[in-house]
Structures are given as structure tokens and as C-alpha cells.
């Protein structure tokens, strides 16, 4: 009898311990690595890395490949272990309200008057928004005053995708205020961008970001850009851009802007107007290349001049100088090269897959696939600085967050890197 009581007590104790250890973390996705089956989310002011394995159950989707920023997810896990479940948090709209990209495009190109509102926080509007939209964040006190007087007017709201709550909040507030013709574009700006439809940037935002961390492309003909252009712009006529595409196809190489390996780099394209053929076709080319941060300057160079914003005379530069903004924990390429050469007090870790590492690694680097890093972290040196790299920085950043939260001294390379069998590399 005592033995049975002891066993029951032990079972209850283990069950309670498991319950206490289990945690639920909720946040928006910042990066996804399908190769490592790992996602990084923002939880308040922290970055949290969530691992998955063959036992992870997905709720609302079927594979990690369906997740992307800025999806909101909720993960149940035990600390240090792969997630047991991951649920995509989606905010539903009332029946008959939701429209897709095709329906929104039909509204925008039709004859019926409409009002399109970007319901995200206003500070995000200038960098990128759906054409013809105007900012109206439902959490701002002046929200209802931004809507038209006509209660029967067609109002369309969108925000940051189906896991963003502001579309539904805006629709609800407008409905309670008496508006009768409401639509919600739940796919939001991410869905619009994935459709490769034009995305606009505002001139006042660009004027505050005339630096090497923003790529500005003047796609007009050389004669026009040589007369006057936006300060810091690079001349890249549409014909030259299209010729580059043809060359990449013929040579079967990856399409890439010279000097811009970051496919998320903010790239602003402009011609005379935002409706100019050159601007629209150049936008299409770069989106097809994979540059997801590409936008078209609203009102183009004409609007820029009318606003008396900074311009330069004479021929524009022809070489792109882009400097990726260093994320917390990222190491500058120049310093990475110096440390790789000296190796003084440095411990390099390659978190790519076995297949990727087999093509070449840095000399004396240790290979630990990202999904296995947490299991061996206790064995890593505490008297050296750990420098982590992967193929393009995504998995390296996740590895950095994992080790940094464990108190290890570490940084990561947030650049695209190729390495040969001899350990020679190129950034």
C-alpha cells in the first residue's frame, strides 16, 4: 500500500513539475528559418527563438513554411525544448466584410468612389503603404474625424495582415459610428506585397532617410537624371535594369543589385511620377528578383521637387553604396574579416545545415546546426567571444539570441557569405 502511495505521489509530483515548467509565449514573427525549423518572435522588448521538431503540432496552418513576418503566433513549450504546439493567432472580420487582393484591386481600378485606410500605427505609413491609402489608426483619438461625412461611402481598411488586429478594430469602430458600407482587406500590406503589386513610399519619410542605409534608384533615362535628381540617388535606367535581368537568366545566376546582398534592404524607386512606366516596370523587376523592401516613391521626382526637398545637379552616381543597419549583436563585415584573420580569442560557429557546411566552412570553425545548438550550448567556451554565421544572417541571429540569453559572449554575422572547400570566403 505504501509503495502504491509513493508511486502515486511521485506521478503527481512529476505531473505538477511538467505543468509548472510548461510556458506559453506569444509574439510577432521577426524571422523564419525553414531549414532549421525555427522562428524568432518579439515578446515585449525581447527576442525569443522557438524551435520545432517532428512532434510539434501546428494550429491554423500545416507547416512552418506558411509562417512569415509579421504573423502573430502563440507557442506552448518547455524551456529549452522544441514547441509542443504553435498556433497562428488570426483576427476574424464580420461575415461579408473581408475582401482579397483581387477584390481590392477591382475597387481601386473601378468607377465607384472609395476611401482606403491604412489602420497601422501612423509612423509605419510613410515607409510603405498600399497605393491611394491614407493613414487612420483606430487607437488614435482623431480616428473617426478622418472618416468621410457620408455614412454610406465605401470604406476599406487594412493593416499588417490577418494576425494584425487593427483592421477588425477599425471596422468595428466605423460600424458603431454608423458607417454602412465597410470592407476589410485582411491580407494587409504583406499580402499586397506578396502579390507584387506596387507599394508606395512617402516623400517626407524618404527625406528623413537620405543615407547609405536606404537605396534610392533613379530609373529615368540618363539625360533626365543628369540634369537633376534626388540627393543620394543612383542612376539605374529601366533599360539597364532589364538588361541585367536578361543576363542573369542567360548565365543562370542569382539576380542581385551590385552591392546589395540584403534582400530586405529598403529600396525606393522613382521616375517622373509614381504612375510612370519606368517606375512600375522597375518595381516589378526588383520584386521578381526577391527584394521585398522595394517601394515606388509616391508622386515621383515631380512631387519631390514641388515639395522643395533635397536635390542634386549634374550626373547621378552609378554605383550603389549600401550599408545595412546593424542589428543588436551584429558584427560589421570589416570587423568580422579582421577577427577571422587574427583568430585572437575568437570561437567561430557555423549554424547551417550539414549539406551547406559540406560545401565549405571557415577554417577551424565548429559546425552546430541551429536546431541542435541549444542542446550543446553548455559545452561552449566561456572565455572566448563566439562569432556565429550562416548563409545570410537569419539563423545566425537566432543562434545569437539563444546564446546571448544564456549569458555567453557572442555576436553574429548578418550578411550573405559563401565559403569554398579551402575555407576562403566572400561577403
Secondary structure, DSSP 4 states (H G I P E B T S, - for coil): -HHHHHHHHHHHHHHHHHHHHEEEEEEEEEEEETTTTEEEEEETTEEEEEE--TT-EEESSSSGGG--TT-EEEEEEETTS--SEEEE------TTTEE-HHHHHHHHHSSS--EEEE-S-GGGTTT-EETT-EE--TTSTTTGGGS-S-TTSEEEEE-SSTT-SHHHHHHHHHHHTT--EEEEETTHHHHHHHTT--EEE-HHHHHTT-STTSEEEE-S-HHHHHHEEETT-EE--HHHHHHHHHHHHHHT----BTTB--TT--EEEE-SSTT-HHHHHHHHHHHHHT-TTEEEETTHHHHHHHTT--EEESPPB-S----PPPPTTEE-HHHHHHHHHH-TTEEEEE-S-HHHHTT---TTPEE--HHHHHHHGGGS-SSSEEEEE-SSSHHHHHHHHHHHTTT--EEEE-S--EE-TTS-EE-
